[in-house]
Amino acid sequence: MPDYKHDLPTNYYFGGGDDATSATLLAILVLLGAISLIFALPRKYAYVPFLIAALLLPLHVVVLIGSLHFNATRILVLAGWARIFIRKEGFPGRLKLFDKLVLASALCSGIMYCLLWWDLGAVVNRAGLLLTTMGSYFLLRYMVRDSDDVVRVAKALAAVVIVVAPCMVYEYFTAYNPFWLMGAPTITNVRDGNIRAQGPFGHAITAGVVAAMLFPLFAGLYSHHRRSRPLAVAGMIASTVMVVFSHSSTPVMTYAAALIGLLMWQMRKKLRQLRWALVILIIAAQFFMDSPIWFLMNRASGVLGGTGWHRAMLVDNFVRHFSEWWLVGTRSNPDWGWSMWDVDNAYVAAGISGGLLSFVLFIAMLVYAFKLIGKARKRAENDPQMLRLIWVLGTALFANVVAYFGIVYFDQAVVAWYALLAMIAVIPTFVQAPEPRKPAFEPSLNEIDAEIAPSLSAGLFDHQHV
């Protein structure tokens, strides 16, 4: 991997992008059609055109207003919120703790980033990012409210991969991306002589990772209802195809994590023991390794390919330079070593761009998401259909946690990520918590009265008789 740190433009971190409005005729038609459907459809269907259009329209479909870039995702987000305000539709209930963690993580990262760079360009950049991320999350949180909505989201995402997969196959064998008709680069990226298909996404890695992350949802869709099985099978096949033809190690690693998560279904009641076993295994492995445990990524790349050494060194430098980034992040990571400017690890990126507080909030958001899934899983043991749906959402989250060791979402893949978080946020509605039982030793007042009254009456009559 070449080191570009001395050739990076001054606006690399919070500027750049297209220098003019850019959109093909097909992209305009898809965008206008999606916006029309968002306004016209009922709430429980309005997120379907939003998801499909947001994921299929490339990053380069953008409207430039002054120095502000409104890509297709942001335009769709604004359309969705315009629909809510015009119809005066309120948010369903109060924000839950998980919603607040998602919001706090995003806001903290944005504020710290602005403090780190102290530049108007950074403020504009973070404002745009918040519009994309929090706009997407809370739009979907408003629209996705129960298990039926979650299933509908999974079907919409299956439709997306079914469209993208054959186009990526064509792209792999011809080096031409069919999504150039909607604004994607015409010529495909090639590394070491191998074509890496990317479809409508900004990079082959994000295309493959999104497909791998969605695979468990389609597996759950298969077992949810018989009528959904053809779509579910097509979705699983298409996801696998996208992973293979992205020709990247991170999607393969994510796909493997998704399969492991699905295979652990039979051991779902022993997850605590498995977690402790994994911790002990990691500690034991560290005793037999000359280098820190994160250098296993380097060894894995020897099997899967990719740049495992770079990812391992990125984590290593992140740990070693804690004093540089803990407060509000750091701008000096390019000086840590070869290609350290390329932060392709979401956990490292959280710390470098936002300091320790942003890093902790990011981890807390993931931990609480697993907590929601775990609690709901225990309550749903007597409801197999809901139990499987909860499990596949947890598996998709696990796959994404693994993927984050090798990717930071920067394109429309963020919509798929926040769609998953929005689905996890409504998991508590799948199974109602059981009502607390009254203790056996606490009889009600009515029961006490029923037992005492006859005795009192008998005593009173006996007394009168005497």
BELHU-V239845 format. One record per residue. N is the residue number from 1. D_LAST is the distance of its C-alpha to the last C-alpha in whole Angstrom. Layout:
BEGIN
N&D_LAST / N&D_LAST
END
This chain:
BEGIN
1&108 / 2&110 / 3&109 / 4&109 / 5&108 / 6&111 / 7&112 / 8&108 / 9&109 / 10&107 / 11&104 / 12&103 / 13&100 / 14&99 / 15&102 / 16&104 / 17&103 / 18&105 / 19&108 / 20&107 / 21&105 / 22&105 / 23&104 / 24&106 / 25&105 / 26&103 / 27&101 / 28&101 / 29&100 / 30&97 / 31&96 / 32&96 / 33&94 / 34&91 / 35&91 / 36&91 / 37&88 / 38&86 / 39&86 / 40&85 / 41&83 / 42&79 / 43&78 / 44&77 / 45&80 / 46&82 / 47&82 / 48&84 / 49&88 / 50&87 / 51&87 / 52&90 / 53&92 / 54&91 / 55&92 / 56&95 / 57&97 / 58&99 / 59&98 / 60&102 / 61&101 / 62&100 / 63&101 / 64&102 / 65&101 / 66&103 / 67&102 / 68&99 / 69&99 / 70&97 / 71&97 / 72&95 / 73&92 / 74&91 / 75&93 / 76&90 / 77&87 / 78&88 / 79&88 / 80&85 / 81&83 / 82&85 / 83&83 / 84&80 / 85&81 / 86&82 / 87&79 / 88&77 / 89&75 / 90&73 / 91&72 / 92&69 / 93&67 / 94&67 / 95&69 / 96&68 / 97&69 / 98&71 / 99&73 / 100&73 / 101&75 / 102&77 / 103&78 / 104&78 / 105&80 / 106&83 / 107&83 / 108&83 / 109&86 / 110&88 / 111&87 / 112&89 / 113&92 / 114&93 / 115&92 / 116&94 / 117&97 / 118&97 / 119&99 / 120&98 / 121&99 / 122&96 / 123&94 / 124&95 / 125&95 / 126&92 / 127&91 / 128&92 / 129&90 / 130&87 / 131&88 / 132&88 / 133&86 / 134&83 / 135&84 / 136&84 / 137&80 / 138&78 / 139&80 / 140&79 / 141&76 / 142&75 / 143&76 / 144&75 / 145&71 / 146&70 / 147&71 / 148&73 / 149&75 / 150&76 / 151&77 / 152&79 / 153&80 / 154&81 / 155&83 / 156&85 / 157&86 / 158&87 / 159&89 / 160&91 / 161&92 / 162&93 / 163&96 / 164&97 / 165&97 / 166&100 / 167&102 / 168&101 / 169&103 / 170&106 / 171&106 / 172&106 / 173&109 / 174&111 / 175&110 / 176&110 / 177&106 / 178&106 / 179&103 / 180&106 / 181&106 / 182&103 / 183&104 / 184&104 / 185&107 / 186&109 / 187&111 / 188&108 / 189&108 / 190&109 / 191&109 / 192&111 / 193&112 / 194&109 / 195&108 / 196&104 / 197&103 / 198&101 / 199&100 / 200&99 / 201&97 / 202&99 / 203&100 / 204&100 / 205&97 / 206&94 / 207&95 / 208&94 / 209&91 / 210&90 / 211&90 / 212&89 / 213&86 / 214&85 / 215&86 / 216&82 / 217&81 / 218&83 / 219&82 / 220&78 / 221&79 / 222&80 / 223&77 / 224&75 / 225&76 / 226&79 / 227&81 / 228&81 / 229&83 / 230&87 / 231&86 / 232&85 / 233&87 / 234&90 / 235&89 / 236&88 / 237&92 / 238&93 / 239&91 / 240&93 / 241&96 / 242&96 / 243&95 / 244&98 / 245&101 / 246&100 / 247&101 / 248&99 / 249&97 / 250&94 / 251&93 / 252&94 / 253&92 / 254&89 / 255&89 / 256&89 / 257&86 / 258&84 / 259&85 / 260&83 / 261&80 / 262&80 / 263&80 / 264&77 / 265&75 / 266&74 / 267&73 / 268&71 / 269&68 / 270&70 / 271&72 / 272&71 / 273&72 / 274&75 / 275&76 / 276&75 / 277&78 / 278&80 / 279&80 / 280&81 / 281&84 / 282&85 / 283&85 / 284&86 / 285&89 / 286&90 / 287&90 / 288&93 / 289&95 / 290&97 / 291&97 / 292&93 / 293&91 / 294&92 / 295&95 / 296&94 / 297&95 / 298&98 / 299&98 / 300&96 / 301&99 / 302&102 / 303&100 / 304&99 / 305&102 / 306&101 / 307&101 / 308&99 / 309&101 / 310&101 / 311&97 / 312&96 / 313&99 / 314&97 / 315&93 / 316&95 / 317&97 / 318&94 / 319&92 / 320&95 / 321&95 / 322&92 / 323&93 / 324&95 / 325&92 / 326&89 / 327&89 / 328&90 / 329&92 / 330&96 / 331&99 / 332&101 / 333&100 / 334&103 / 335&105 / 336&102 / 337&105 / 338&106 / 339&105 / 340&102 / 341&102 / 342&101 / 343&97 / 344&96 / 345&92 / 346&89 / 347&87 / 348&91 / 349&91 / 350&88 / 351&89 / 352&92 / 353&92 / 354&88 / 355&88 / 356&85 / 357&82 / 358&84 / 359&84 / 360&80 / 361&79 / 362&81 / 363&79 / 364&76 / 365&76 / 366&77 / 367&74 / 368&72 / 369&73 / 370&73 / 371&69 / 372&68 / 373&70 / 374&68 / 375&65 / 376&65 / 377&66 / 378&63 / 379&61 / 380&63 / 381&63 / 382&62 / 383&64 / 384&68 / 385&70 / 386&68 / 387&69 / 388&72 / 389&73 / 390&71 / 391&73 / 392&77 / 393&76 / 394&76 / 395&79 / 396&81 / 397&80 / 398&80 / 399&84 / 400&84 / 401&83 / 402&86 / 403&89 / 404&88 / 405&90 / 406&93 / 407&93 / 408&92 / 409&91 / 410&94 / 411&94 / 412&92 / 413&90 / 414&88 / 415&87 / 416&86 / 417&84 / 418&82 / 419&81 / 420&80 / 421&78 / 422&76 / 423&75 / 424&73 / 425&72 / 426&70 / 427&69 / 428&65 / 429&65 / 430&66 / 431&62 / 432&59 / 433&57 / 434&54 / 435&51 / 436&49 / 437&46 / 438&42 / 439&42 / 440&39 / 441&37 / 442&36 / 443&34 / 444&34 / 445&31 / 446&31 / 447&30 / 448&28 / 449&26 / 450&25 / 451&24 / 452&21 / 453&20 / 454&18 / 455&17 / 456&15 / 457&14 / 458&12 / 459&11 / 460&10 / 461&9 / 462&6 / 463&5 / 464&5 / 465&4 / 466&0
END
